[in-house]
Amino acid sequence: IVGGDARLSKAICKLHPNTIVTTRRKNTSNSRRLFLDLQDTSQFEIPQGIRNCVIAGGPIAYKDGEENYSAAYNIHAVEIPKLVEKLIRDNIHVAYISSNMVIGNESRTRDETAQTTPDMNYGKLKEVCERNSVQTADSLDRQNLFCIARLTKNISKETSPFNKWIELYKQGRPIKAFNDLYFSPISFDASASFIIRALKLKASGILHYSNEEDMNYYDFAISLSKYIESFGSPPMKIHETCSTNEGVKLVFNGRNTKLEMERTSEILGINPMTTNEICDYVFKKMICE
């Protein structure tokens, strides 16, 4: 895995513990952790015996696309496509982890064939990396060795605002939930299973993994509270609010975040994650544990 420090990478490693990962940390004595500077991939040597590679490196949060765009652009427009070339020349099947943010909020189609019209820098970086990597695979006539896995919002007990929600819920205190911030939540565990399945089946082209619907954080909190109550636990104390009231400037304020995944379902035999499934995940994996 390129980008082994990411939460998604760690979820993949739990399911596939013998994985070799790259890290930005230079001083590592672990033979399964290799240093890789994504600013310059030319000196990176691919370990022997590798048959699959997941590229999860690059910006992992929206703000990463805003704070140092020129350096991030070089990584995505130049260095990752160069790494893709090196990998597929060695007949390694590559999955590049992309985002629903490559498809603009106003796009009428959100399936695997949708035109990419990103609204924000994070999406623009993912889009240019997709495009240049596809061109690289095409130029080598090895399209069968490359796939793009677009994901919607992955959540865990470490991601905001859920880390705070869990803390406040356990203390019996109210949480604040925005009604103007939308997402289509999935879990890192489910995404890891999806990616491993794509690699095992040697899938190529564009793949999507998403929740079945869009929702704002307030609506999700209501659904989660009802789910928690169904197990006899106390309901959540929810305060409905919005970004303006809280003095928060949203980096993304679109209402359309979910992805259609008909092609993906046909190839991999999986369906979108349901709201009930994500509520179950949050309750059992994030609150109870």
Salt bridges, closest charged atoms under 4 A:
ASP5 OD1 - ARG33 NH2 2.76
GLU79 OE2 - LYS82 NZ 3.48
GLU85 OE2 - ARG89 NH2 3.08
GLU127 OE1 - ARG131 NH2 2.86
GLU130 OE1 - ARG150 NH2 2.78
GLU246 OE1 - LYS176 NZ 3.06
GLU260 OE2 - LYS258 NZ 3.76
ASP280 OD1 - LYS284 NZ 3.01
GLU289 OE2 - LYS285 NZ 3.85
